Amino acid sequence: MGEFGATAPAILILGSRGIPAAYGGFETFAERLALYLVARGWRVGVYCQNDVDVVQQRFRTEHWKGVELIQIEVAGHGPSATLLFDAYTVLDAARRDAVCLVLGYNSAVLLPYLRLWGRKVLTNMDGIEWRRPKWSRAIRAWFWINEWIAAWSSQRLIADHPKIADHLATRRPRRSIVTIPYGGDPIAHRDPAPLARLGLTKDGYLVSIARIEPDNNILAIVQAFSRKRRDCRLVVVGGLDGGNAYHAAIKAAASDEVMFTGAIYDPETVAALRGHARAYLHGHTVGGTNPSLVEALWAGNAVLAHDNAFNRGTAGDAQMYFTDVDSCERGIEMILRDDVLVARARAAALTQASEHFVWDDILRAYEAECLAAWEKARRNESKRSRAGNAAPEA
């Protein structure tokens, strides 16, 4: 991280799988922030996880668009490999003179080590992971403990939603918390070609894009849609596992008009599915400002979402909400028959996105927080230096 000179502010981004983004919201955010800060004169390092069968070279460094990519090889896959990766990132980051921005708190048990080395730590606290019903009691306890450790090991907590900030205020004083949401982009080009490949037509389908998990209400959405024959399709984008009981229940509940595409990572296909949908269905119940919902707003989607404070705070009161299968079915019926309602919801979605979820505003807010931490670290270092050089009293 030396190419900008020692006086340039420096930041390390921990907690994502790495960039260029290929996985999810944290990776997209890490890429956005890294490129933004490089353009602003920062020295930026991003830790990248490489899962291998046998470790050949634990650490290596690459450069991409001015960002230092710190590649770390870990043997194996899954949670154990991720925890090992997080451990190596902390060991390395502790020895570098940089602000540490940590994305998520799943391995916060490691953060006190950064503090012991005098690093300034800012943590994006993500959602309330220990509330997710899919986890066992042991895993939920692990997340609960790590949330507390992150809250007290970080100088600054970043919430992506006001309700997350309210929750964090039960852990730390409000003065230690800042709220900065997630961002999105307008869809400039909506190529219809991917629709033809899937046998879909503009405005002829509803779409859900999410991990297929109980707390995302995919089963309720499929059940509500499948109660009667439809002249449109429900497109469910997300990976399905044949051995998963919840996934099997969803498949069993689906009518012939439900299309399961599996996970789709091609940006053009995802943009087309959002951009040409009649409406976007969002069943998330746990979390803050969900990236998929923000992207739906930027796509100008009418939204039917689960009715909770997170979703209402993100999408606004002009969208439609459900609490159970019956209310979800009623929402679907309104969307399919009321063109005026859909048009109003689409216009409101774009207004909400442009007023609250603009990347430039969000990245500026992150830079301000990181710069304040960097400057505080420099002041502390200067004080220690002056104290060390002070002449002893006679």
C-alpha positions in Angstrom: 0.0 0.0 0.0 2.9 2.4 -0.6 2.4 3.6 -4.1 0.6 6.9 -3.0 3.3 7.8 -0.5 3.3 7.5 3.3 1.3 10.7 3.9 -1.8 9.6 2.0 -4.5 8.2 4.2 -4.8 4.4 4.1 -7.7 2.0 4.6 -8.0 -1.8 4.7 -11.3 -3.4 3.9 -12.0 -6.7 5.8 -15.0 -9.0 5.9 -15.9 -9.5 2.2 -14.8 -12.4 0.0 -12.9 -9.8 -2.1 -13.1 -7.9 -5.3 -13.8 -7.6 -8.2 -17.3 -8.3 -6.9 -18.7 -11.6 -7.8 -20.7 -12.7 -4.8 -23.1 -10.3 -3.1 -23.8 -7.0 -1.5 -20.7 -6.6 0.6 -18.4 -7.4 -2.3 -20.2 -4.9 -4.5 -20.0 -2.3 -1.8 -16.3 -3.0 -1.2 -15.5 -2.6 -4.9 -17.4 0.7 -5.1 -15.8 2.1 -2.0 -12.3 1.0 -2.9 -12.4 2.5 -6.4 -13.9 5.7 -5.0 -11.2 6.1 -2.4 -8.4 5.4 -4.8 -9.7 8.1 -7.1 -9.7 10.4 -4.0 -6.0 9.7 -3.3 -6.3 7.0 -0.6 -4.1 3.9 -0.3 -6.6 1.1 -0.4 -6.2 -2.6 0.4 -8.9 -5.2 0.1 -8.5 -8.8 1.5 -9.6 -11.5 -0.9 -10.4 -15.1 0.1 -9.1 -17.9 -2.1 -10.4 -21.4 -1.2 -7.9 -24.1 -2.3 -7.4 -27.7 -1.6 -3.8 -27.2 -0.6 -2.2 -23.9 0.4 0.7 -23.1 -1.9 1.2 -19.4 -1.0 -0.7 -18.1 2.0 -0.3 -14.4 1.1 0.3 -12.7 -2.2 -0.5 -9.2 -3.5 -2.0 -8.1 -6.8 -3.0 -4.7 -8.0 -6.3 -3.9 -9.7 -7.3 -0.4 -10.8 -5.0 1.1 -8.1 -6.4 -1.2 -5.3 -4.0 -3.5 -3.5 -5.7 -7.0 -3.5 -4.3 -9.0 -0.6 -5.0 -12.6 -1.6 -5.1 -15.1 1.2 -5.3 -18.9 0.4 -7.2 -21.0 2.9 -7.7 -24.8 2.6 -11.3 -26.0 2.5 -14.7 -24.4 2.0 -17.6 -23.2 4.1 -17.7 -21.4 7.5 -14.5 -22.9 8.8 -12.5 -21.7 5.8 -14.1 -18.2 6.2 -13.2 -18.0 9.9 -9.6 -19.0 9.0 -9.5 -16.4 6.3 -10.8 -13.8 8.8 -8.1 -14.7 11.3 -5.3 -14.2 8.7 -6.8 -10.9 7.6 -6.7 -9.6 11.2 -3.2 -10.9 11.8 -2.0 -9.1 8.6 -4.1 -5.9 9.1 -2.8 -5.4 12.7 0.7 -4.8 11.3 -0.3 -2.3 8.7 -0.7 1.4 9.4 -4.3 1.9 8.1 -7.9 2.4 9.2 -9.7 -1.0 9.3 -13.2 -1.1 7.8 -14.8 -4.4 8.7 -17.9 -5.6 6.8 -20.1 -7.7 9.2 -19.5 -9.0 12.7 -19.5 -12.7 12.1 -15.9 -13.1 13.2 -15.8 -10.1 15.6 -14.1 -12.3 18.3 -10.9 -11.5 16.4 -11.3 -7.7 16.5 -9.8 -7.1 19.9 -6.5 -8.1 18.4 -6.7 -5.1 16.0 -7.3 -2.8 19.0 -4.4 -4.3 20.9 -2.2 -3.1 18.0 -3.7 0.4 18.1 -5.7 0.2 14.9 -8.8 2.3 14.3 -11.7 -0.1 13.6 -15.0 0.8 11.9 -17.6 -2.0 11.6 -20.6 -2.1 9.3 -22.9 -4.1 11.5 -25.1 -5.5 8.7 -28.3 -7.1 9.9 -29.3 -8.8 13.1 -27.9 -12.2 12.1 -28.7 -14.0 15.4 -32.4 -13.5 14.8 -32.5 -15.6 11.7 -34.5 -18.8 12.4 -32.5 -20.9 10.0 -29.5 -21.0 12.4 -29.2 -23.5 15.3 -29.1 -22.2 18.8 -25.4 -22.6 19.0 -24.8 -20.6 15.8 -27.3 -17.9 17.0 -25.4 -17.7 20.3 -22.1 -17.3 18.3 -23.6 -14.4 16.3 -25.1 -12.8 19.4 -21.7 -12.9 21.2 -19.9 -11.6 18.2 -22.4 -8.7 17.8 -21.5 -7.6 21.4 -17.8 -8.0 20.8 -18.0 -5.9 17.6 -20.0 -3.2 19.3 -17.3 -2.8 22.0 -14.2 -3.5 19.9 -15.0 -0.9 17.2 -14.5 2.8 17.6 -17.4 3.4 15.2 -20.4 1.4 14.4 -22.1 1.8 11.0 -25.8 0.9 10.6 -27.3 0.7 7.1 -30.8 1.4 8.4 -32.3 3.6 11.2 -33.8 0.6 12.8 -30.4 -1.1 12.9 -29.1 2.0 14.6 -31.9 1.8 17.1 -30.9 -1.8 17.8 -27.2 -1.0 18.1 -28.0 1.8 20.6 -28.9 -1.0 23.0 -25.2 -2.0 22.8 -23.4 1.3 22.6 -24.2 5.0 23.1 -25.7 6.8 20.1 -22.5 8.9 19.7 -20.6 5.8 18.6 -23.1 5.0 15.8 -23.7 6.5 12.4 -26.3 5.5 9.8 -25.2 5.1 6.2 -27.5 3.1 3.8 -26.6 1.0 0.8 -26.6 2.4 -2.7 -27.8 1.4 -6.1 -27.7 2.4 -9.8 -30.4 3.3 -12.3 -30.8 0.7 -15.1 -29.6 2.7 -18.1 -30.0 -0.2 -20.6 -32.7 -2.8 -20.3 -31.8 -5.3 -23.0 -34.8 -7.6 -23.5 -32.8 -10.4 -25.0 -32.4 -12.4 -21.7 -36.2 -12.4 -21.3 -36.6 -14.2 -24.7 -34.0 -16.8 -23.6 -36.2 -17.5 -20.5 -39.5 -17.4 -22.4 -40.6 -14.3 -20.7 -42.2 -11.0 -22.0 -42.1 -7.5 -20.7 -44.7 -6.9 -17.9 -45.7 -10.5 -18.1 -44.1 -11.7 -14.8 -43.4 -11.0 -11.2 -39.9 -11.5 -9.9 -38.3 -12.5 -6.6 -34.5 -12.3 -6.3 -33.2 -13.6 -3.0 -31.6 -16.4 -1.1 -34.3 -19.0 -0.7 -34.5 -19.1 3.1 -37.4 -19.1 5.6 -36.8 -15.6 6.8 -37.2 -14.4 3.2 -40.7 -15.7 2.9 -40.3 -17.4 -0.5 -42.7 -20.2 0.5 -45.4 -17.7 1.4 -44.9 -15.8 -1.9 -45.1 -19.0 -4.0 -48.2 -20.2 -2.1 -49.9 -16.9 -2.6 -49.2 -16.8 -6.3 -50.1 -20.4 -6.9 -53.6 -20.4 -5.3 -55.1 -19.8 -8.8 -54.0 -20.1 -12.4 -52.4 -16.9 -13.7 -51.9 -15.3 -17.1 -48.4 -14.3 -16.0 -45.3 -16.0 -14.4 -43.6 -15.8 -11.1 -39.9 -15.9 -11.6 -38.0 -17.1 -8.5 -34.2 -16.4 -8.8 -32.1 -18.2 -6.2 -30.3 -21.4 -5.6 -32.3 -24.5 -4.8 -31.0 -27.6 -3.0 -32.8 -30.9 -3.6 -31.9 -32.1 -0.1 -33.3 -29.0 1.7 -36.8 -29.5 3.2 -37.8 -25.9 2.9 -36.8 -25.8 -0.8 -38.8 -29.0 -1.3 -41.8 -27.4 0.3 -41.5 -24.5 -2.1 -41.3 -26.7 -5.2 -44.3 -28.7 -4.0 -46.4 -25.6 -3.5 -45.6 -24.1 -6.9 -48.1 -24.0 -9.7 -47.0 -24.5 -13.3 -46.7 -20.7 -13.7 -43.8 -20.5 -11.2 -40.4 -20.5 -12.8 -37.3 -21.4 -10.8 -34.2 -20.1 -12.5 -31.6 -21.1 -9.9 -29.0 -18.5 -8.9 -28.1 -16.0 -11.7 -24.9 -14.0 -11.4 -24.9 -12.4 -14.9 -25.5 -8.7 -14.3 -27.3 -8.1 -17.7 -29.7 -11.0 -17.1 -30.5 -9.8 -13.5 -31.0 -6.2 -14.8 -33.3 -7.4 -17.5 -35.4 -9.5 -15.1 -35.8 -6.5 -12.7 -36.2 -3.9 -15.4 -39.0 -5.6 -17.3 -41.0 -7.1 -14.4 -44.5 -6.2 -13.6 -43.4 -6.0 -9.9 -40.7 -7.1 -7.5 -41.7 -9.4 -4.6 -39.5 -9.0 -1.5 -40.1 -11.2 1.6 -37.1 -10.4 3.8 -37.8 -10.0 7.5 -34.4 -9.7 9.1 -31.8 -7.1 8.2 -31.5 -3.4 7.4 -31.3 -1.8 4.0 -31.4 -4.8 1.8 -29.3 -4.4 -1.4 -31.8 -6.3 -3.6 -34.7 -4.0 -2.5 -32.6 -0.9 -3.2 -31.7 -2.3 -6.7 -35.5 -2.9 -7.3 -36.2 0.7 -6.4 -33.5 1.9 -8.8 -35.1 -0.4 -11.5 -38.3 1.5 -11.0 -40.1 -1.6 -9.8 -43.5 -1.6 -8.1 -42.8 -3.5 -4.9 -44.8 -6.0 -2.8 -42.7 -6.5 0.4 -43.1 -8.1 3.7 -44.5 -5.5 6.1 -41.7 -4.7 8.6 -39.8 -1.6 9.7 -36.8 -2.5 7.6 -38.7 -2.8 4.3 -41.0 0.2 4.9 -38.0 2.3 5.8 -36.3 1.4 2.6 -39.1 1.2 0.0 -41.4 3.9 1.5 -45.2 4.0 2.1 -46.1 4.2 -1.6 -45.3 0.5 -2.1 -47.5 -2.5 -1.1 -46.9 -4.8 1.9 -48.0 -8.2 3.1 -47.9 -10.0 6.4 -49.1 -13.6 5.5 -50.1 -15.7 2.5 -53.6 -14.1 2.4 -52.4 -10.5 2.3 -49.7 -11.5 -0.2 -52.3 -13.0 -2.5 -54.4 -9.8 -2.2 -51.3 -7.7 -3.1 -50.6 -9.8 -6.1 -54.1 -9.5 -7.3 -53.9 -5.7 -7.1 -50.7 -5.6 -9.0 -52.0 -7.7 -11.8 -55.2 -5.9 -12.3 -54.5 -2.2 -11.5 -52.2 -0.4 -14.0 -52.6 2.9 -12.3 -51.5 1.5 -9.0 -48.4 -0.1 -10.6 -47.5 3.1 -12.5 -47.7 5.2 -9.3 -45.6 2.6 -7.3 -43.0 2.6 -10.1 -42.6 6.4 -10.1 -42.5 6.4 -6.3 -39.7 3.8 -6.3 -37.5 5.9 -8.5 -38.1 9.0 -6.3 -37.3 7.0 -3.2 -34.1 5.7 -4.7 -32.9 9.1 -6.0 -33.6 10.7 -2.6 -32.0 8.1 -0.3 -29.8 5.6 -2.1 -27.3 7.5 -4.3 -23.9 5.9 -4.3 -21.9 9.2 -4.4 -23.7 10.4 -1.3 -23.1 7.1 0.5 -19.4 6.8 -0.5 -18.8 10.4 0.6 -20.3 9.6 4.0 -18.0 6.6 4.4 -15.0 8.6 3.4 -15.8 11.2 6.0 -16.0 8.5 8.7 -12.8 6.8 7.6 -10.9 10.1 7.3 -12.0 11.1 10.8 -10.6 7.8 12.1 -7.3 8.3 10.2 -6.8 11.8 11.4 -7.5 10.7 15.0 -5.0 8.0 14.7 -2.4 10.5 13.4 -3.1 12.8 16.4 -2.7 10.0 18.8 0.5 9.0 17.2 1.8 12.5 17.4 1.0 12.7 21.1 2.8 9.4 21.8 5.8 10.7 19.8 5.9 13.9 21.8 5.6 12.1 25.1 8.4 9.7 24.1 10.7 12.6 23.2 10.0 14.7 26.2 13.0 15.3 28.4 12.9 13.7 31.8 12.5 16.0 34.8 15.7 16.8 36.7 
